[in-house]
Amino acid sequence: MDRLVEFSTEDGALVVVEGVEDEDGARLVSRGDGPARAARTFEGSLEGVRAAAGSALRVFRDGSLRPDSVELEFGVKLTAETGAVIAKGAAEGHLVVRLSWSPRPAEDSGSPGGAGDSGGAGGPDAAGRS
């Protein structure tokens, strides 16, 4: 079973998560049977993932695709020593990107109030002009 890791938030609250053991086999030693104390705050541990998400959003929003919405999904593992790391999934790094576009309504130039409406069938407009 993976170790329990205790993170403090910047507000002083405690968050206990099931962390992962480091790949190199190193283990964090805790006093007693309680969870290991993380070296960084919970928010500090997630800063790298936040920066990666912001960078990925810029790439997809600022490119030529111009989607209406961008959804990113990261698998995140928390360790006491390094904080949050993007988890390895089926591929080397776990990142799912969903881009979506909403259909644009077609402009109808023949409808009242539409772009081609000049106040009627060739008659005067509201100001009396033809």
Buried (B, 14 or more C-beta within 10 A) or exposed (E): EEBBBBBBEEEEEEBEBEBBBEEEEEEBEBEEEEBBBBBBBBBBBBEBBEEBBEEBBEEBEEEEEEBEEBEBEBBBBBBBEBBBBBBEEEEEEBBEEEBEEEEEEEEEEEEEEEEEEEBEEEEEEEEEEE
